[in-house]
Amino acid sequence: MKKRTSLWVLLLLIVAVAASHIGWAARDNGTVMVLDGREIDVAGIASNQWTHMTRNCSGVVRLQPVDKNYQITAKLIRDYSPPHSESVRLSGVVGMDKWVVAEAEFVDLLPAVVLVDFSGGEPKIVSNAVWSGYTKPWKAAPFIRDYLVRQVPGLPRSLAACFDPESHAFM
């Protein structure tokens, strides 16, 4: 066989083998790549990488359990839908200006991401911006960031961009 023909056969063989392992599947929220039966959110991975490279988190503060707004947020979530919400454990809490985004895990409830508005006299959970549940097969961070921004157009973009889920429920 000629050398040039061998290269074309090799290239065709490589493409055929790769195509037998890689596919695409349509889901409710878009298309995912299927690699040997495992669904991968390629667009979500790319979006997450782009966000990490372009975001500015200088105004975003990571709150600790000793911070007043952390404690207020934990109490608001604990009191949101008792008795199940009383088991709240916060995985990550970030704040900016009058907003706090908290990642919450519970014993008997699905994990949640909760937005708290501190702008009024009384801090309150923004009920139309509570994300609850899993995101599989979608990459959690871009999916939840997009949800928060769509639900609350006044939310600072940098706060949403700097939210990185820490809970194992969203990995």
C-alpha atoms as an extended CHARMM CRD file, in Angstrom:
* protein
*
       171  EXT
         1         1  MET       CA              0.0000000000        0.0000000000        0.0000000000  PROA      1               0.0000000000
         2         2  LYS       CA              1.2320000000        3.4650000000       -0.8200000000  PROA      2               0.0000000000
         3         3  LYS       CA              2.3430000000        5.6760000000        2.0610000000  PROA      3               0.0000000000
         4         4  ARG       CA             -0.2600000000        8.3520000000        1.2220000000  PROA      4               0.0000000000
         5         5  THR       CA             -3.0690000000        5.7980000000        1.1000000000  PROA      5               0.0000000000
         6         6  SER       CA             -1.9340000000        4.3730000000        4.4410000000  PROA      6               0.0000000000
         7         7  LEU       CA             -2.2030000000        7.8030000000        6.0550000000  PROA      7               0.0000000000
         8         8  TRP       CA             -5.7620000000        8.2770000000        4.7400000000  PROA      8               0.0000000000
         9         9  VAL       CA             -6.7820000000        4.8210000000        5.9740000000  PROA      9               0.0000000000
        10        10  LEU       CA             -5.2360000000        5.5460000000        9.3790000000  PROA      10              0.0000000000
        11        11  LEU       CA             -7.0390000000        8.9040000000        9.6100000000  PROA      11              0.0000000000
        12        12  LEU       CA            -10.3520000000        7.2840000000        8.6220000000  PROA      12              0.0000000000
        13        13  LEU       CA             -9.8040000000        4.5530000000       11.2020000000  PROA      13              0.0000000000
        14        14  ILE       CA             -9.0750000000        7.1110000000       13.9610000000  PROA      14              0.0000000000
        15        15  VAL       CA            -12.2430000000        9.0540000000       13.0820000000  PROA      15              0.0000000000
        16        16  ALA       CA            -14.3280000000        5.8520000000       13.0390000000  PROA      16              0.0000000000
        17        17  VAL       CA            -13.0220000000        4.6820000000       16.4230000000  PROA      17              0.0000000000
        18        18  ALA       CA            -13.6040000000        8.1240000000       17.9920000000  PROA      18              0.0000000000
        19        19  ALA       CA            -17.1050000000        8.3020000000       16.5190000000  PROA      19              0.0000000000
        20        20  SER       CA            -17.9610000000        4.9440000000       18.0700000000  PROA      20              0.0000000000
        21        21  HSD       CA            -17.2290000000        6.3690000000       21.5470000000  PROA      21              0.0000000000
        22        22  ILE       CA            -18.5850000000        9.9150000000       21.1780000000  PROA      22              0.0000000000
        23        23  GLY       CA            -22.1550000000       10.9580000000       20.4810000000  PROA      23              0.0000000000
        24        24  TRP       CA            -24.5970000000       13.7650000000       21.1130000000  PROA      24              0.0000000000
        25        25  ALA       CA            -27.9440000000       13.6560000000       22.8990000000  PROA      25              0.0000000000
        26        26  ALA       CA            -30.7440000000       16.2290000000       22.9950000000  PROA      26              0.0000000000
        27        27  ARG       CA            -32.0540000000       16.9900000000       26.4830000000  PROA      27              0.0000000000
        28        28  ASP       CA            -34.6650000000       19.4630000000       27.7590000000  PROA      28              0.0000000000
        29        29  ASN       CA            -32.1660000000       22.2850000000       28.2070000000  PROA      29              0.0000000000
        30        30  GLY       CA            -29.9030000000       21.6290000000       25.2390000000  PROA      30              0.0000000000
        31        31  THR       CA            -27.4790000000       19.0950000000       23.8380000000  PROA      31              0.0000000000
        32        32  VAL       CA            -24.9080000000       17.0920000000       25.7620000000  PROA      32              0.0000000000
        33        33  MET       CA            -21.9700000000       15.0630000000       24.5470000000  PROA      33              0.0000000000
        34        34  VAL       CA            -22.1480000000       11.3640000000       25.3680000000  PROA      34              0.0000000000
        35        35  LEU       CA            -18.7480000000        9.7580000000       25.8870000000  PROA      35              0.0000000000
        36        36  ASP       CA            -18.9710000000        5.9970000000       26.3830000000  PROA      36              0.0000000000
        37        37  GLY       CA            -22.4440000000        6.4110000000       27.9090000000  PROA      37              0.0000000000
        38        38  ARG       CA            -21.4820000000        9.3090000000       30.2040000000  PROA      38              0.0000000000
        39        39  GLU       CA            -23.2120000000       12.6490000000       29.5450000000  PROA      39              0.0000000000
        40        40  ILE       CA            -20.9200000000       15.6860000000       29.5100000000  PROA      40              0.0000000000
        41        41  ASP       CA            -22.0880000000       19.3080000000       29.3880000000  PROA      41              0.0000000000
        42        42  VAL       CA            -19.4580000000       20.6650000000       27.0090000000  PROA      42              0.0000000000
        43        43  ALA       CA            -21.1320000000       24.0850000000       26.7280000000  PROA      43              0.0000000000
        44        44  GLY       CA            -21.3320000000       24.3220000000       30.5410000000  PROA      44              0.0000000000
        45        45  ILE       CA            -17.6610000000       23.4390000000       30.9300000000  PROA      45              0.0000000000
        46        46  ALA       CA            -16.7020000000       26.0680000000       28.3500000000  PROA      46              0.0000000000
        47        47  SER       CA            -18.9750000000       28.6620000000       29.9840000000  PROA      47              0.0000000000
        48        48  ASN       CA            -17.5100000000       27.9220000000       33.4020000000  PROA      48              0.0000000000
        49        49  GLN       CA            -13.9490000000       28.3000000000       32.1050000000  PROA      49              0.0000000000
        50        50  TRP       CA            -14.8010000000       31.5710000000       30.3450000000  PROA      50              0.0000000000
        51        51  THR       CA            -16.4340000000       32.9240000000       33.5170000000  PROA      51              0.0000000000
        52        52  HSD       CA            -13.3660000000       32.0160000000       35.5970000000  PROA      52              0.0000000000
        53        53  MET       CA            -11.0780000000       33.8100000000       33.1310000000  PROA      53              0.0000000000
        54        54  THR       CA            -13.1570000000       36.9910000000       32.7660000000  PROA      54              0.0000000000
        55        55  ARG       CA            -14.8530000000       37.6010000000       36.1080000000  PROA      55              0.0000000000
        56        56  ASN       CA            -13.8920000000       40.2670000000       38.6210000000  PROA      56              0.0000000000
        57        57  CYS       CA            -14.4930000000       39.1470000000       42.2010000000  PROA      57              0.0000000000
        58        58  SER       CA            -12.8710000000       42.1290000000       43.9160000000  PROA      58              0.0000000000
        59        59  GLY       CA            -16.1980000000       43.3570000000       45.3600000000  PROA      59              0.0000000000
        60        60  VAL       CA            -17.4230000000       39.9070000000       46.3930000000  PROA      60              0.0000000000
        61        61  VAL       CA            -16.8590000000       38.7890000000       49.9770000000  PROA      61              0.0000000000
        62        62  ARG       CA            -16.8310000000       35.2140000000       51.1940000000  PROA      62              0.0000000000
        63        63  LEU       CA            -18.8260000000       35.2370000000       54.4250000000  PROA      63              0.0000000000
        64        64  GLN       CA            -17.8220000000       33.1500000000       57.4320000000  PROA      64              0.0000000000
        65        65  PRO       CA            -20.0300000000       31.7190000000       60.2220000000  PROA      65              0.0000000000
        66        66  VAL       CA            -18.9420000000       34.5690000000       62.5260000000  PROA      66              0.0000000000
        67        67  ASP       CA            -20.2550000000       37.2450000000       60.1000000000  PROA      67              0.0000000000
        68        68  LYS       CA            -23.6060000000       38.8210000000       60.9460000000  PROA      68              0.0000000000
        69        69  ASN       CA            -25.0160000000       38.4460000000       57.3970000000  PROA      69              0.0000000000
        70        70  TYR       CA            -24.0000000000       34.7730000000       57.3620000000  PROA      70              0.0000000000
        71        71  GLN       CA            -25.8840000000       34.2030000000       60.6180000000  PROA      71              0.0000000000
        72        72  ILE       CA            -28.9460000000       36.1110000000       59.3730000000  PROA      72              0.0000000000
        73        73  THR       CA            -28.9220000000       34.1120000000       56.1260000000  PROA      73              0.0000000000
        74        74  ALA       CA            -28.6710000000       30.8040000000       58.0040000000  PROA      74              0.0000000000
        75        75  LYS       CA            -31.6100000000       31.7970000000       60.2400000000  PROA      75              0.0000000000
        76        76  LEU       CA            -33.7440000000       32.8920000000       57.2770000000  PROA      76              0.0000000000
        77        77  ILE       CA            -33.1330000000       29.5760000000       55.5230000000  PROA      77              0.0000000000
        78        78  ARG       CA            -33.6920000000       27.5810000000       58.7230000000  PROA      78              0.0000000000
        79        79  ASP       CA            -37.0690000000       29.3210000000       59.1880000000  PROA      79              0.0000000000
        80        80  TYR       CA            -38.0860000000       29.1620000000       55.4940000000  PROA      80              0.0000000000
        81        81  SER       CA            -39.8930000000       25.7940000000       55.4440000000  PROA      81              0.0000000000
        82        82  PRO       CA            -39.7280000000       24.1090000000       58.8300000000  PROA      82              0.0000000000
        83        83  PRO       CA            -39.2980000000       21.4650000000       60.0690000000  PROA      83              0.0000000000
        84        84  HSD       CA            -37.1370000000       20.1540000000       57.1760000000  PROA      84              0.0000000000
        85        85  SER       CA            -35.2630000000       23.4160000000       56.6200000000  PROA      85              0.0000000000
        86        86  GLU       CA            -34.1100000000       23.4560000000       60.2530000000  PROA      86              0.0000000000
        87        87  SER       CA            -31.3180000000       20.9940000000       59.3390000000  PROA      87              0.0000000000
        88        88  VAL       CA            -29.6170000000       23.5290000000       57.0510000000  PROA      88              0.0000000000
        89        89  ARG       CA            -25.8570000000       23.3710000000       56.6070000000  PROA      89              0.0000000000
        90        90  LEU       CA            -24.3280000000       26.1490000000       54.5220000000  PROA      90              0.0000000000
        91        91  SER       CA            -21.5710000000       25.0350000000       52.1450000000  PROA      91              0.0000000000
        92        92  GLY       CA            -20.6670000000       28.4410000000       50.8160000000  PROA      92              0.0000000000
        93        93  VAL       CA            -21.9040000000       31.9820000000       51.3390000000  PROA      93              0.0000000000
        94        94  VAL       CA            -20.8180000000       34.9800000000       49.2600000000  PROA      94              0.0000000000
        95        95  GLY       CA            -22.0340000000       38.5420000000       49.4350000000  PROA      95              0.0000000000
        96        96  MET       CA            -21.8480000000       41.8380000000       47.6090000000  PROA      96              0.0000000000
        97        97  ASP       CA            -23.5330000000       45.1380000000       48.4290000000  PROA      97              0.0000000000
        98        98  LYS       CA            -27.0850000000       44.2790000000       49.5360000000  PROA      98              0.0000000000
        99        99  TRP       CA            -27.0660000000       40.6560000000       48.2940000000  PROA      99              0.0000000000
       100       100  VAL       CA            -26.0130000000       37.2790000000       49.6820000000  PROA      100             0.0000000000
       101       101  VAL       CA            -25.9250000000       33.9850000000       47.7780000000  PROA      101             0.0000000000
       102       102  ALA       CA            -25.9020000000       30.9140000000       50.0070000000  PROA      102             0.0000000000
       103       103  GLU       CA            -25.5040000000       27.2740000000       49.1160000000  PROA      103             0.0000000000
       104       104  ALA       CA            -27.5250000000       25.1080000000       51.4760000000  PROA      104             0.0000000000
       105       105  GLU       CA            -27.7270000000       21.3850000000       52.1750000000  PROA      105             0.0000000000
       106       106  PHE       CA            -30.3810000000       19.6440000000       54.2440000000  PROA      106             0.0000000000
       107       107  VAL       CA            -31.0260000000       16.2160000000       55.7250000000  PROA      107             0.0000000000
       108       108  ASP       CA            -34.4450000000       15.6870000000       54.0940000000  PROA      108             0.0000000000
       109       109  LEU       CA            -34.5590000000       18.3380000000       51.3430000000  PROA      109             0.0000000000
       110       110  LEU       CA            -32.7550000000       18.7070000000       48.0360000000  PROA      110             0.0000000000
       111       111  PRO       CA            -29.7420000000       21.0320000000       48.0330000000  PROA      111             0.0000000000
       112       112  ALA       CA            -30.5320000000       24.6690000000       47.3350000000  PROA      112             0.0000000000
       113       113  VAL       CA            -28.9670000000       27.9490000000       46.3480000000  PROA      113             0.0000000000
       114       114  VAL       CA            -30.7050000000       30.8370000000       48.0810000000  PROA      114             0.0000000000
       115       115  LEU       CA            -30.5340000000       34.5430000000       47.2930000000  PROA      115             0.0000000000
       116       116  VAL       CA            -31.0730000000       36.9310000000       50.2140000000  PROA      116             0.0000000000
       117       117  ASP       CA            -31.8750000000       40.6220000000       49.7260000000  PROA      117             0.0000000000
       118       118  PHE       CA            -30.5840000000       42.9020000000       52.5000000000  PROA      118             0.0000000000
       119       119  SER       CA            -31.7380000000       46.1560000000       50.8520000000  PROA      119             0.0000000000
       120       120  GLY       CA            -34.9660000000       46.6780000000       52.7810000000  PROA      120             0.0000000000
       121       121  GLY       CA            -35.5550000000       47.1190000000       56.4680000000  PROA      121             0.0000000000
       122       122  GLU       CA            -35.7340000000       43.3700000000       56.9750000000  PROA      122             0.0000000000
       123       123  PRO       CA            -33.5170000000       40.9500000000       55.0570000000  PROA      123             0.0000000000
       124       124  LYS       CA            -35.5730000000       38.4590000000       53.0530000000  PROA      124             0.0000000000
       125       125  ILE       CA            -35.1480000000       35.4200000000       50.8570000000  PROA      125             0.0000000000
       126       126  VAL       CA            -35.9510000000       36.2160000000       47.2340000000  PROA      126             0.0000000000
       127       127  SER       CA            -38.4630000000       33.3960000000       46.7960000000  PROA      127             0.0000000000
       128       128  ASN       CA            -38.4900000000       33.4380000000       42.9950000000  PROA      128             0.0000000000
       129       129  ALA       CA            -34.6870000000       33.0190000000       42.9670000000  PROA      129             0.0000000000
       130       130  VAL       CA            -34.3160000000       29.8850000000       45.0920000000  PROA      130             0.0000000000
       131       131  TRP       CA            -32.6540000000       27.1220000000       43.1200000000  PROA      131             0.0000000000
       132       132  SER       CA            -33.4450000000       23.6890000000       44.5290000000  PROA      132             0.0000000000
       133       133  GLY       CA            -32.4320000000       20.3210000000       43.1840000000  PROA      133             0.0000000000
       134       134  TYR       CA            -29.6940000000       18.7850000000       41.1230000000  PROA      134             0.0000000000
       135       135  THR       CA            -28.4720000000       19.9930000000       37.7310000000  PROA      135             0.0000000000
       136       136  LYS       CA            -27.1790000000       16.7430000000       36.2310000000  PROA      136             0.0000000000
       137       137  PRO       CA            -26.1700000000       16.3490000000       33.4640000000  PROA      137             0.0000000000
       138       138  TRP       CA            -25.6130000000       20.1020000000       33.3180000000  PROA      138             0.0000000000
       139       139  LYS       CA            -22.5980000000       21.7180000000       34.9220000000  PROA      139             0.0000000000
       140       140  ALA       CA            -24.0080000000       23.2790000000       38.1050000000  PROA      140             0.0000000000
       141       141  ALA       CA            -22.2160000000       26.6380000000       38.3000000000  PROA      141             0.0000000000
       142       142  PRO       CA            -23.1750000000       28.1150000000       34.8980000000  PROA      142             0.0000000000
       143       143  PHE       CA            -26.6640000000       26.6430000000       35.1400000000  PROA      143             0.0000000000
       144       144  ILE       CA            -27.3610000000       28.1940000000       38.5710000000  PROA      144             0.0000000000
       145       145  ARG       CA            -25.6310000000       31.5050000000       37.7610000000  PROA      145             0.0000000000
       146       146  ASP       CA            -27.8030000000       31.8930000000       34.6720000000  PROA      146             0.0000000000
       147       147  TYR       CA            -30.9300000000       31.0460000000       36.6870000000  PROA      147             0.0000000000
       148       148  LEU       CA            -30.1740000000       33.6650000000       39.3570000000  PROA      148             0.0000000000
       149       149  VAL       CA            -29.4970000000       36.4160000000       36.8020000000  PROA      149             0.0000000000
       150       150  ARG       CA            -32.6900000000       35.5870000000       34.8500000000  PROA      150             0.0000000000
       151       151  GLN       CA            -34.8010000000       35.5890000000       38.0210000000  PROA      151             0.0000000000
       152       152  VAL       CA            -33.3400000000       38.8020000000       39.4830000000  PROA      152             0.0000000000
       153       153  PRO       CA            -32.1320000000       41.1890000000       36.7520000000  PROA      153             0.0000000000
       154       154  GLY       CA            -30.8810000000       43.6440000000       39.4300000000  PROA      154             0.0000000000
       155       155  LEU       CA            -28.4620000000       41.0940000000       40.8930000000  PROA      155             0.0000000000
       156       156  PRO       CA            -24.8610000000       42.2700000000       40.4060000000  PROA      156             0.0000000000
       157       157  ARG       CA            -23.3660000000       40.2210000000       37.5520000000  PROA      157             0.0000000000
       158       158  SER       CA            -20.0620000000       39.9220000000       39.3830000000  PROA      158             0.0000000000
       159       159  LEU       CA            -21.7640000000       38.3130000000       42.3950000000  PROA      159             0.0000000000
       160       160  ALA       CA            -23.4360000000       35.7270000000       40.1690000000  PROA      160             0.0000000000
       161       161  ALA       CA            -20.1900000000       35.1770000000       38.2290000000  PROA      161             0.0000000000
       162       162  CYS       CA            -18.2020000000       34.6910000000       41.4420000000  PROA      162             0.0000000000
       163       163  PHE       CA            -20.5910000000       32.0890000000       42.8560000000  PROA      163             0.0000000000
       164       164  ASP       CA            -18.8550000000       28.6910000000       42.7420000000  PROA      164             0.0000000000
       165       165  PRO       CA            -20.8050000000       25.7390000000       44.1700000000  PROA      165             0.0000000000
       166       166  GLU       CA            -18.8850000000       23.8780000000       46.8590000000  PROA      166             0.0000000000
       167       167  SER       CA            -21.4170000000       21.2360000000       47.8410000000  PROA      167             0.0000000000
       168       168  HSD       CA            -20.8180000000       17.6790000000       46.6700000000  PROA      168             0.0000000000
       169       169  ALA       CA            -24.4580000000       17.7110000000       45.5390000000  PROA      169             0.0000000000
       170       170  PHE       CA            -23.5000000000       20.0190000000       42.6730000000  PROA      170             0.0000000000
       171       171  MET       CA            -20.2620000000       18.3190000000       41.6040000000  PROA      171             0.0000000000
